[in-house]
Amino acid sequence: MDPQTALVLTIQLLALFSIAGALLLYLLCKVKGTRVTSMGPQLGSILITSADSALGLQLCTFLAGRGLRVFAGLKDPHDSLPAKLLKRWVKERESSTSEEKLPGTIVPMKIDVTREDIMREAAESMGAYMSANERGILAVINNAGSVHKGRIDLQDSAQWENMFKNNVMGCLRTARAFIGLLRPTRGRLIFLGSGSVGDGLTAFAASRNAVEGCADALREELKPYGVSVVTLDTHGLSAESLFRAPIPQSQNISDNMPTQYSAQILTTGQLNTIEKALWDARPHKTYTLSVPNTKFQLNLPCRNSFRFTKQEDTVRQTMQTV
């Protein structure tokens, strides 16, 4: 074989191996990217501590749409607007005939992170919904909390106490109430960590930084049990959007007219970050929600997933508590 032919053959072989390697890498990425969508409620459940906010509603429906059983924490799991929206979502999902529909569902639970007795009762009652082969839950996302915006020299100290009661003490109560359900599965405890700071958010930022400290200490304490503690850096979200309640644009929640409401919610990129925090084999201590947020109008219910249309949020509240 002459040198020129050998060179051409070598180049062709290199190109062939490069194509094969690229194809293999693509297939591996596809498998990794779809590992969550194959999960069903028979593999476990998760808890969202507050579905009273638009953020909590989106997390509940998104993860239930992935095939998981989602326990949705609500202060009023029967007659509140979020409870009715979730029930309609489940009803529409159950009536869907889509072949791609995964068997996820949402179970409303009465949860109030400021009430230890209610938290304890919730942990006990969750077991009634689990199958015999479920030893516990896979994860707890504690998104409950509150924000009071105001200058530190003008703000009432009662507002500081409320934020620390909901944001910091609420995290500790959540950990204590549900650790017993996370230990058997070596599950994950996820908190909203530090985030946006600015004028009027001094006390709020202090409470979120205190949550970071709680998470660091709990991470070491729970390490022997295999429970991972993760925080979500919320710099990609405004403080108000974390706890903003759904704003109805129609009070008629009938079978014939889905209720519409506007809210700030997570983008696709931020939802992907949430999934990584839940399912990464070796989770990081912190995941950053740094993708810029967009304002949407949500139409509820829908048959398979939320339908989004861009709209400016017309509500600006100086104090919102979930």
C-alpha positions as CSV (number, residue, x, y, z in Angstrom):
1,M,0.0,0.0,0.0
2,D,1.5,3.3,-1.0
3,P,1.8,6.1,1.5
4,Q,-0.9,8.3,-0.1
5,T,-3.5,5.5,0.1
6,A,-2.6,4.7,3.7
7,L,-3.1,8.4,4.6
8,V,-6.5,8.5,3.0
9,L,-7.5,5.3,4.7
10,T,-6.3,6.6,8.1
11,I,-8.3,9.8,7.7
12,Q,-11.4,7.9,6.7
13,L,-11.1,5.6,9.8
14,L,-10.6,8.6,12.1
15,A,-13.8,10.2,10.6
16,L,-15.7,7.0,11.1
17,F,-14.6,6.7,14.8
18,S,-15.5,10.3,15.4
19,I,-19.0,9.9,14.0
20,A,-19.5,6.7,16.1
21,G,-18.2,8.5,19.2
22,A,-20.5,11.4,18.7
23,L,-23.5,9.1,18.2
24,L,-22.7,7.2,21.4
25,L,-22.3,10.4,23.4
26,Y,-25.7,11.7,22.0
27,L,-27.4,8.4,23.0
28,L,-25.9,8.6,26.5
29,C,-27.1,12.2,26.9
30,K,-30.6,11.2,25.8
31,V,-30.7,8.4,28.3
32,K,-29.5,10.6,31.1
33,G,-32.0,13.3,30.1
34,T,-35.0,11.0,30.2
35,R,-34.3,9.2,33.4
36,V,-36.8,11.2,35.4
37,T,-39.7,10.9,33.0
38,S,-39.7,7.1,33.4
39,M,-40.3,7.4,37.1
40,G,-43.8,6.6,38.4
41,P,-45.5,6.8,41.7
42,Q,-44.8,3.1,42.2
43,L,-41.2,4.2,42.7
44,G,-42.0,6.7,45.4
45,S,-43.5,10.0,46.4
46,I,-42.4,13.5,47.1
47,L,-43.7,16.4,49.3
48,I,-44.1,20.0,48.3
49,T,-44.8,21.8,51.6
50,S,-46.8,24.7,50.1
51,A,-49.0,24.5,47.1
52,D,-50.7,27.7,48.2
53,S,-48.3,29.7,46.0
54,A,-48.1,29.8,42.2
55,L,-44.6,28.5,42.6
56,G,-45.8,25.5,44.7
57,L,-48.6,24.9,42.2
58,Q,-46.2,24.7,39.3
59,L,-43.9,22.4,41.2
60,C,-46.7,20.0,42.1
61,T,-48.2,19.8,38.6
62,F,-44.8,19.6,36.9
63,L,-43.5,16.7,39.1
64,A,-46.9,14.9,39.0
65,G,-46.7,15.2,35.3
66,R,-43.4,13.4,35.4
67,G,-45.2,10.4,36.9
68,L,-44.7,10.9,40.7
69,R,-47.1,11.0,43.5
70,V,-46.9,14.5,44.9
71,F,-48.1,15.3,48.4
72,A,-49.2,19.0,48.1
73,G,-49.2,21.0,51.3
74,L,-52.1,23.4,51.7
75,K,-53.3,25.3,54.7
76,D,-56.9,24.6,53.5
77,P,-56.8,21.4,51.4
78,H,-60.6,21.5,50.7
79,D,-62.1,24.9,49.8
80,S,-59.1,27.2,49.0
81,L,-58.5,28.3,45.4
82,P,-55.2,26.3,45.1
83,A,-56.9,23.2,46.4
84,K,-59.7,23.5,43.8
85,L,-57.2,24.2,41.0
86,L,-55.2,21.1,41.9
87,K,-58.3,18.9,42.1
88,R,-59.4,20.1,38.7
89,W,-55.9,19.4,37.3
90,V,-56.0,15.9,38.6
91,K,-59.5,15.4,37.3
92,E,-58.6,16.6,33.8
93,R,-55.4,14.5,33.9
94,E,-57.4,11.3,34.9
95,S,-59.8,11.9,32.0
96,S,-57.1,12.3,29.5
97,T,-56.7,9.5,26.9
98,S,-53.1,10.4,26.0
99,E,-50.9,7.3,25.5
100,E,-47.9,9.3,26.7
101,K,-49.5,10.2,30.1
102,L,-47.5,8.9,33.1
103,P,-49.4,7.7,36.2
104,G,-48.6,10.6,38.4
105,T,-51.0,12.2,40.8
106,I,-51.4,14.9,43.5
107,V,-52.6,14.3,47.0
108,P,-53.6,17.5,48.9
109,M,-52.4,17.5,52.5
110,K,-53.1,20.0,55.3
111,I,-49.6,21.4,56.2
112,D,-48.7,24.6,58.1
113,V,-44.9,24.9,58.8
114,T,-45.7,27.1,61.8
115,R,-47.8,24.4,63.5
116,E,-45.8,21.4,64.8
117,D,-49.0,19.4,65.5
118,I,-50.2,19.7,62.0
119,M,-46.8,18.8,60.6
120,R,-46.7,15.6,62.7
121,E,-50.2,14.6,61.7
122,A,-49.3,15.1,58.0
123,A,-46.3,12.8,58.3
124,E,-48.5,10.2,59.9
125,S,-51.3,10.4,57.4
126,M,-49.0,10.2,54.3
127,G,-48.3,6.6,55.1
128,A,-52.0,5.7,54.3
129,Y,-51.4,6.7,50.6
130,M,-48.3,4.6,50.1
131,S,-48.1,1.1,48.8
132,A,-46.8,-1.8,50.9
133,N,-43.4,-1.7,49.2
134,E,-42.8,2.0,49.8
135,R,-40.6,2.6,52.8
136,G,-40.8,6.4,52.7
137,I,-40.7,9.4,50.4
138,L,-38.0,10.4,48.0
139,A,-37.8,14.1,48.7
140,V,-39.2,17.1,50.5
141,I,-39.1,20.5,48.9
142,N,-39.8,23.1,51.5
143,N,-41.0,26.1,49.6
144,A,-43.2,27.5,52.3
145,G,-42.3,30.9,53.7
146,S,-43.1,34.6,53.7
147,V,-41.7,38.0,52.7
148,H,-42.4,41.4,54.1
149,K,-40.7,44.2,52.1
150,G,-39.8,47.4,53.9
151,R,-37.0,49.6,55.0
152,I,-35.4,48.4,58.2
153,D,-35.9,51.7,60.0
154,L,-39.6,51.7,59.2
155,Q,-40.5,48.1,59.3
156,D,-42.5,46.6,62.2
157,S,-40.5,44.1,64.2
158,A,-43.5,41.8,64.1
159,Q,-42.8,41.4,60.4
160,W,-39.3,40.2,61.1
161,E,-40.6,37.7,63.6
162,N,-43.1,36.4,61.0
163,M,-40.4,35.9,58.4
164,F,-38.1,34.1,60.8
165,K,-41.1,32.0,62.1
166,N,-42.0,30.9,58.6
167,N,-38.7,30.8,56.8
168,V,-36.3,29.6,59.5
169,M,-38.4,27.8,62.1
170,G,-40.5,26.4,59.3
171,C,-37.4,24.7,57.8
172,L,-36.5,23.2,61.2
173,R,-40.0,21.9,61.7
174,T,-40.1,20.5,58.2
175,A,-36.9,18.6,58.8
176,R,-38.0,17.2,62.1
177,A,-41.4,16.2,60.9
178,F,-40.3,14.3,57.7
179,I,-36.8,13.0,58.5
180,G,-38.3,9.7,59.5
181,L,-39.8,9.3,56.0
182,L,-36.5,10.3,54.2
183,R,-34.1,8.0,56.1
184,P,-35.4,4.7,54.7
185,T,-35.1,6.0,51.1
186,R,-31.9,8.0,51.7
187,G,-34.0,10.8,50.3
188,R,-33.4,14.6,49.9
189,L,-34.4,17.6,51.8
190,I,-34.5,20.7,49.6
191,F,-34.8,24.3,50.9
192,L,-35.1,27.7,49.2
193,G,-31.8,29.3,50.1
194,S,-30.4,32.8,49.7
195,G,-31.6,34.9,46.8
196,S,-32.3,38.4,45.6
197,V,-31.3,41.3,47.9
198,G,-32.2,44.9,47.5
199,D,-33.9,47.9,49.1
200,G,-36.5,46.7,51.6
201,L,-35.2,43.1,51.8
202,T,-32.7,43.3,54.6
203,A,-34.7,41.3,57.1
204,F,-35.8,38.8,54.5
205,A,-32.2,38.3,53.3
206,A,-31.2,37.6,56.9
207,S,-33.9,34.9,57.2
208,R,-32.8,33.2,53.9
209,N,-29.2,33.3,55.0
210,A,-30.2,31.7,58.3
211,V,-31.9,28.9,56.2
212,E,-28.5,28.4,54.5
213,G,-26.9,27.9,57.9
214,C,-29.6,25.5,59.0
215,A,-29.0,23.5,55.8
216,D,-25.3,23.3,56.4
217,A,-25.8,22.0,59.9
218,L,-28.5,19.5,58.9
219,R,-26.3,18.3,56.0
220,E,-23.7,17.1,58.5
221,E,-26.2,15.8,61.0
222,L,-28.1,13.7,58.4
223,K,-25.1,12.5,56.4
224,P,-24.8,9.2,58.5
225,Y,-28.4,8.4,57.4
226,G,-27.7,9.0,53.7
227,V,-30.2,11.9,53.6
228,S,-28.9,14.7,51.3
229,V,-29.7,18.4,52.2
230,V,-29.8,20.7,49.2
231,T,-30.4,24.5,48.9
232,L,-31.7,26.3,45.8
233,D,-30.1,29.7,45.2
234,T,-33.1,31.8,44.2
235,H,-31.2,34.7,42.6
236,G,-33.1,34.0,39.4
237,L,-36.4,34.8,41.1
238,S,-37.7,38.0,42.8
239,A,-38.4,37.6,46.5
240,E,-42.1,38.4,46.0
241,S,-42.5,35.7,43.3
242,L,-41.4,32.9,45.7
243,F,-44.5,33.2,47.8
244,R,-47.0,35.0,45.6
245,A,-50.4,33.5,45.7
246,P,-52.3,32.6,42.4
247,I,-54.3,35.6,41.2
248,P,-57.6,34.5,39.8
249,Q,-58.9,36.4,36.8
250,S,-62.2,34.5,36.9
251,Q,-63.9,33.5,40.2
252,N,-66.1,31.0,38.4
253,I,-64.5,27.6,39.0
254,S,-67.1,25.5,37.2
255,D,-66.9,22.4,35.1
256,N,-67.4,24.4,32.0
257,M,-65.0,27.3,32.6
258,P,-61.4,26.7,33.6
259,T,-60.1,29.4,36.0
260,Q,-57.3,31.6,34.8
261,Y,-54.8,33.3,37.0
262,S,-51.6,35.2,36.5
263,A,-48.3,34.6,38.4
264,Q,-44.6,34.6,38.1
265,I,-43.3,31.0,37.8
266,L,-40.2,29.0,36.9
267,T,-38.9,28.8,33.4
268,T,-38.1,25.5,31.6
269,G,-34.4,26.0,32.5
270,Q,-35.2,26.5,36.2
271,L,-37.5,23.4,36.2
272,N,-34.6,21.4,34.8
273,T,-32.4,22.7,37.7
274,I,-35.1,21.5,40.1
275,E,-35.0,18.0,38.5
276,K,-31.2,17.9,38.8
277,A,-31.4,18.8,42.5
278,L,-33.9,15.9,42.9
279,W,-32.3,13.2,40.9
280,D,-28.5,13.8,40.5
281,A,-26.7,10.7,41.7
282,R,-24.3,12.9,43.7
283,P,-26.2,16.0,44.5
284,H,-24.5,19.4,44.9
285,K,-24.9,21.3,48.1
286,T,-26.5,24.2,46.1
287,Y,-28.2,24.5,42.7
288,T,-28.6,28.0,41.2
289,L,-31.9,29.2,39.7
290,S,-30.1,31.8,37.6
291,V,-32.2,31.6,34.5
292,P,-34.1,34.9,34.1
293,N,-37.8,34.5,35.0
294,T,-40.6,35.4,32.6
295,K,-44.1,36.5,33.5
296,F,-47.0,34.3,32.4
297,Q,-50.7,33.8,32.6
298,L,-51.7,30.2,33.4
299,N,-54.9,28.6,32.3
300,L,-56.2,25.9,34.6
301,P,-57.0,23.1,34.2
302,C,-55.6,21.5,31.0
303,R,-55.5,18.0,29.8
304,N,-51.8,17.2,29.9
305,S,-49.9,20.2,31.1
306,F,-50.2,24.0,31.7
307,R,-50.8,26.2,28.7
308,F,-48.8,29.5,29.0
309,T,-49.4,32.9,27.4
310,K,-47.2,35.9,28.2
311,Q,-48.9,38.6,30.2
312,E,-47.7,41.3,32.5
313,D,-48.5,40.5,36.1
314,T,-50.9,43.2,37.3
315,V,-50.5,42.5,41.0
316,R,-47.8,44.0,43.2
317,Q,-48.1,43.0,46.8
318,T,-45.8,44.3,49.5
319,M,-46.5,41.4,51.8
320,Q,-47.4,37.9,50.9
321,T,-47.4,34.9,53.2
322,V,-47.8,31.2,52.3
